[in-house]
Amino acid sequence: MCGITGWIDQDIQLPRDRHILEEMTATLTNRGPDAVGHWVSSRAALGHSA
C-alpha cells in the first residue's frame, strides 16, 4: 500500500522547504520501502512511499 503526503502554499516558495517534505515522507516508511519519491514546484510539494 502506498502513502502520499504534501501541501500547497500560495505565500511561500516551497523548494527551500524540501527538507520538510522529505521528513514528512519518511514518516510513511511503514507503507513499504520499495519506492520513495518527491516532487517540488514553487507552490506545491508532493511525496510518496510505496
Jmol script that loads the backbone (N, CA, C; Angstrom):
load data "model"
ATOM      1  N   MET A   1       0.852  -1.168   0.000  1.00  0.00           N
ATOM      2  CA  MET A   1       0.000   0.000   0.000  1.00  0.00           C
ATOM      3  C   MET A   1       0.902   1.237   0.000  1.00  0.00           C
ATOM      4  N   CYS A   2       0.563   2.221  -0.770  1.00  0.00           N
ATOM      5  CA  CYS A   2       1.398   3.427  -0.832  1.00  0.00           C
ATOM      6  C   CYS A   2       0.812   4.532   0.048  1.00  0.00           C
ATOM      7  N   GLY A   3       1.672   5.475   0.378  1.00  0.00           N
ATOM      8  CA  GLY A   3       1.257   6.641   1.141  1.00  0.00           C
ATOM      9  C   GLY A   3       1.649   7.901   0.395  1.00  0.00           C
ATOM     10  N   ILE A   4       0.833   8.924   0.497  1.00  0.00           N
ATOM     11  CA  ILE A   4       1.074  10.182  -0.206  1.00  0.00           C
ATOM     12  C   ILE A   4       1.028  11.317   0.816  1.00  0.00           C
ATOM     13  N   THR A   5       1.925  12.270   0.652  1.00  0.00           N
ATOM     14  CA  THR A   5       1.959  13.438   1.526  1.00  0.00           C
ATOM     15  C   THR A   5       2.289  14.670   0.705  1.00  0.00           C
ATOM     16  N   GLY A   6       2.042  15.842   1.259  1.00  0.00           N
ATOM     17  CA  GLY A   6       2.396  17.063   0.564  1.00  0.00           C
ATOM     18  C   GLY A   6       1.555  18.239   1.000  1.00  0.00           C
ATOM     19  N   TRP A   7       1.779  19.361   0.338  1.00  0.00           N
ATOM     20  CA  TRP A   7       0.995  20.559   0.614  1.00  0.00           C
ATOM     21  C   TRP A   7       1.122  21.566  -0.511  1.00  0.00           C
ATOM     22  N   ILE A   8       0.204  22.501  -0.509  1.00  0.00           N
ATOM     23  CA  ILE A   8       0.186  23.613  -1.466  1.00  0.00           C
ATOM     24  C   ILE A   8       0.197  24.900  -0.650  1.00  0.00           C
ATOM     25  N   ASP A   9       1.003  25.862  -1.069  1.00  0.00           N
ATOM     26  CA  ASP A   9       1.082  27.131  -0.352  1.00  0.00           C
ATOM     27  C   ASP A   9       1.275  28.258  -1.358  1.00  0.00           C
ATOM     28  N   GLN A  10       0.398  29.222  -1.350  1.00  0.00           N
ATOM     29  CA  GLN A  10       0.478  30.349  -2.279  1.00  0.00           C
ATOM     30  C   GLN A  10       1.386  31.472  -1.778  1.00  0.00           C
ATOM     31  N   ASP A  11       1.819  31.401  -0.505  1.00  0.00           N
ATOM     32  CA  ASP A  11       2.549  32.508   0.097  1.00  0.00           C
ATOM     33  C   ASP A  11       4.058  32.331   0.180  1.00  0.00           C
ATOM     34  N   ILE A  12       4.554  31.091   0.116  1.00  0.00           N
ATOM     35  CA  ILE A  12       5.993  30.878   0.239  1.00  0.00           C
ATOM     36  C   ILE A  12       6.518  30.085  -0.952  1.00  0.00           C
ATOM     37  N   GLN A  13       7.811  30.140  -1.159  1.00  0.00           N
ATOM     38  CA  GLN A  13       8.477  29.359  -2.196  1.00  0.00           C
ATOM     39  C   GLN A  13       8.866  28.009  -1.593  1.00  0.00           C
ATOM     40  N   LEU A  14       8.249  26.944  -2.037  1.00  0.00           N
ATOM     41  CA  LEU A  14       8.425  25.640  -1.404  1.00  0.00           C
ATOM     42  C   LEU A  14       9.763  24.957  -1.667  1.00  0.00           C
ATOM     43  N   PRO A  15      10.471  25.195  -2.753  1.00  0.00           N
ATOM     44  CA  PRO A  15      11.734  24.464  -2.941  1.00  0.00           C
ATOM     45  C   PRO A  15      12.713  24.621  -1.778  1.00  0.00           C
ATOM     46  N   ARG A  16      12.690  25.731  -1.088  1.00  0.00           N
ATOM     47  CA  ARG A  16      13.605  25.901   0.047  1.00  0.00           C
ATOM     48  C   ARG A  16      13.193  25.045   1.240  1.00  0.00           C
ATOM     49  N   ASP A  17      11.962  24.531   1.263  1.00  0.00           N
ATOM     50  CA  ASP A  17      11.464  23.703   2.354  1.00  0.00           C
ATOM     51  C   ASP A  17      11.385  22.231   1.974  1.00  0.00           C
ATOM     52  N   ARG A  18      12.172  21.815   1.007  1.00  0.00           N
ATOM     53  CA  ARG A  18      12.156  20.420   0.557  1.00  0.00           C
ATOM     54  C   ARG A  18      12.447  19.462   1.716  1.00  0.00           C
ATOM     55  N   HIS A  19      13.308  19.867   2.640  1.00  0.00           N
ATOM     56  CA  HIS A  19      13.652  19.004   3.776  1.00  0.00           C
ATOM     57  C   HIS A  19      12.407  18.652   4.607  1.00  0.00           C
ATOM     58  N   ILE A  20      11.439  19.563   4.677  1.00  0.00           N
ATOM     59  CA  ILE A  20      10.198  19.277   5.405  1.00  0.00           C
ATOM     60  C   ILE A  20       9.426  18.172   4.695  1.00  0.00           C
ATOM     61  N   LEU A  21       9.343  18.258   3.383  1.00  0.00           N
ATOM     62  CA  LEU A  21       8.663  17.221   2.608  1.00  0.00           C
ATOM     63  C   LEU A  21       9.358  15.876   2.795  1.00  0.00           C
ATOM     64  N   GLU A  22      10.682  15.860   2.775  1.00  0.00           N
ATOM     65  CA  GLU A  22      11.416  14.615   2.955  1.00  0.00           C
ATOM     66  C   GLU A  22      11.164  14.023   4.336  1.00  0.00           C
ATOM     67  N   GLU A  23      11.068  14.858   5.361  1.00  0.00           N
ATOM     68  CA  GLU A  23      10.759  14.378   6.708  1.00  0.00           C
ATOM     69  C   GLU A  23       9.333  13.842   6.787  1.00  0.00           C
ATOM     70  N   MET A  24       8.395  14.520   6.129  1.00  0.00           N
ATOM     71  CA  MET A  24       7.010  14.059   6.109  1.00  0.00           C
ATOM     72  C   MET A  24       6.917  12.701   5.425  1.00  0.00           C
ATOM     73  N   THR A  25       7.609  12.553   4.303  1.00  0.00           N
ATOM     74  CA  THR A  25       7.579  11.299   3.551  1.00  0.00           C
ATOM     75  C   THR A  25       8.234  10.179   4.349  1.00  0.00           C
ATOM     76  N   ALA A  26       9.262  10.496   5.119  1.00  0.00           N
ATOM     77  CA  ALA A  26       9.940   9.484   5.927  1.00  0.00           C
ATOM     78  C   ALA A  26       9.006   8.853   6.956  1.00  0.00           C
ATOM     79  N   THR A  27       7.964   9.571   7.375  1.00  0.00           N
ATOM     80  CA  THR A  27       7.015   9.004   8.332  1.00  0.00           C
ATOM     81  C   THR A  27       6.159   7.907   7.703  1.00  0.00           C
ATOM     82  N   LEU A  28       6.221   7.775   6.385  1.00  0.00           N
ATOM     83  CA  LEU A  28       5.419   6.778   5.670  1.00  0.00           C
ATOM     84  C   LEU A  28       6.186   5.493   5.380  1.00  0.00           C
ATOM     85  N   THR A  29       7.351   5.292   5.996  1.00  0.00           N
ATOM     86  CA  THR A  29       8.179   4.132   5.655  1.00  0.00           C
ATOM     87  C   THR A  29       7.474   2.807   5.909  1.00  0.00           C
ATOM     88  N   ASN A  30       6.522   2.768   6.828  1.00  0.00           N
ATOM     89  CA  ASN A  30       5.791   1.520   7.060  1.00  0.00           C
ATOM     90  C   ASN A  30       4.884   1.163   5.883  1.00  0.00           C
ATOM     91  N   ARG A  31       4.726   2.064   4.929  1.00  0.00           N
ATOM     92  CA  ARG A  31       3.914   1.794   3.744  1.00  0.00           C
ATOM     93  C   ARG A  31       4.674   0.947   2.726  1.00  0.00           C
ATOM     94  N   GLY A  32       5.959   0.787   2.935  1.00  0.00           N
ATOM     95  CA  GLY A  32       6.762  -0.033   2.034  1.00  0.00           C
ATOM     96  C   GLY A  32       7.991   0.718   1.573  1.00  0.00           C
ATOM     97  N   PRO A  33       9.151   0.112   1.732  1.00  0.00           N
ATOM     98  CA  PRO A  33      10.391   0.794   1.364  1.00  0.00           C
ATOM     99  C   PRO A  33      10.791   0.594  -0.095  1.00  0.00           C
ATOM    100  N   ASP A  34       9.893   0.102  -0.934  1.00  0.00           N
ATOM    101  CA  ASP A  34      10.250  -0.226  -2.313  1.00  0.00           C
ATOM    102  C   ASP A  34      10.525   1.004  -3.170  1.00  0.00           C
ATOM    103  N   ALA A  35       9.797   2.067  -2.966  1.00  0.00           N
ATOM    104  CA  ALA A  35       9.977   3.267  -3.788  1.00  0.00           C
ATOM    105  C   ALA A  35       9.610   4.501  -2.969  1.00  0.00           C
ATOM    106  N   VAL A  36      10.417   5.541  -3.113  1.00  0.00           N
ATOM    107  CA  VAL A  36      10.155   6.819  -2.464  1.00  0.00           C
ATOM    108  C   VAL A  36      10.419   7.898  -3.494  1.00  0.00           C
ATOM    109  N   GLY A  37       9.560   8.897  -3.545  1.00  0.00           N
ATOM    110  CA  GLY A  37       9.761   9.976  -4.499  1.00  0.00           C
ATOM    111  C   GLY A  37       9.278  11.302  -3.955  1.00  0.00           C
ATOM    112  N   HIS A  38       9.863  12.372  -4.493  1.00  0.00           N
ATOM    113  CA  HIS A  38       9.496  13.729  -4.100  1.00  0.00           C
ATOM    114  C   HIS A  38       9.364  14.579  -5.354  1.00  0.00           C
ATOM    115  N   TRP A  39       8.421  15.492  -5.331  1.00  0.00           N
ATOM    116  CA  TRP A  39       8.252  16.459  -6.415  1.00  0.00           C
ATOM    117  C   TRP A  39       7.940  17.801  -5.772  1.00  0.00           C
ATOM    118  N   VAL A  40       8.708  18.818  -6.153  1.00  0.00           N
ATOM    119  CA  VAL A  40       8.533  20.144  -5.565  1.00  0.00           C
ATOM    120  C   VAL A  40       8.523  21.180  -6.681  1.00  0.00           C
ATOM    121  N   SER A  41       7.508  22.042  -6.683  1.00  0.00           N
ATOM    122  CA  SER A  41       7.482  23.199  -7.569  1.00  0.00           C
ATOM    123  C   SER A  41       7.463  24.440  -6.669  1.00  0.00           C
ATOM    124  N   SER A  42       7.302  25.586  -7.249  1.00  0.00           N
ATOM    125  CA  SER A  42       7.343  26.813  -6.448  1.00  0.00           C
ATOM    126  C   SER A  42       6.188  26.905  -5.448  1.00  0.00           C
ATOM    127  N   ARG A  43       5.050  26.265  -5.722  1.00  0.00           N
ATOM    128  CA  ARG A  43       3.878  26.393  -4.847  1.00  0.00           C
ATOM    129  C   ARG A  43       3.289  25.081  -4.366  1.00  0.00           C
ATOM    130  N   ALA A  44       3.835  23.940  -4.800  1.00  0.00           N
ATOM    131  CA  ALA A  44       3.298  22.648  -4.384  1.00  0.00           C
ATOM    132  C   ALA A  44       4.443  21.671  -4.111  1.00  0.00           C
ATOM    133  N   ALA A  45       4.225  20.802  -3.134  1.00  0.00           N
ATOM    134  CA  ALA A  45       5.211  19.775  -2.783  1.00  0.00           C
ATOM    135  C   ALA A  45       4.476  18.464  -2.543  1.00  0.00           C
ATOM    136  N   LEU A  46       4.925  17.378  -3.179  1.00  0.00           N
ATOM    137  CA  LEU A  46       4.302  16.071  -3.039  1.00  0.00           C
ATOM    138  C   LEU A  46       5.371  15.020  -2.793  1.00  0.00           C
ATOM    139  N   GLY A  47       5.043  14.063  -1.946  1.00  0.00           N
ATOM    140  CA  GLY A  47       5.932  12.946  -1.689  1.00  0.00           C
ATOM    141  C   GLY A  47       5.135  11.662  -1.632  1.00  0.00           C
ATOM    142  N   HIS A  48       5.802  10.523  -1.912  1.00  0.00           N
ATOM    143  CA  HIS A  48       5.116   9.238  -1.809  1.00  0.00           C
ATOM    144  C   HIS A  48       6.100   8.166  -1.356  1.00  0.00           C
ATOM    145  N   SER A  49       5.546   7.148  -0.758  1.00  0.00           N
ATOM    146  CA  SER A  49       6.288   5.964  -0.358  1.00  0.00           C
ATOM    147  C   SER A  49       5.427   4.777  -0.721  1.00  0.00           C
ATOM    148  N   ALA A  50       6.014   3.823  -1.439  1.00  0.00           N
ATOM    149  CA  ALA A  50       5.253   2.663  -1.872  1.00  0.00           C
ATOM    150  C   ALA A  50       5.982   1.385  -1.541  1.00  0.00           C
TER     151      ALA A  50
END
end "model"
wireframe off; spacefill off
backbone 0.3
color backbone group
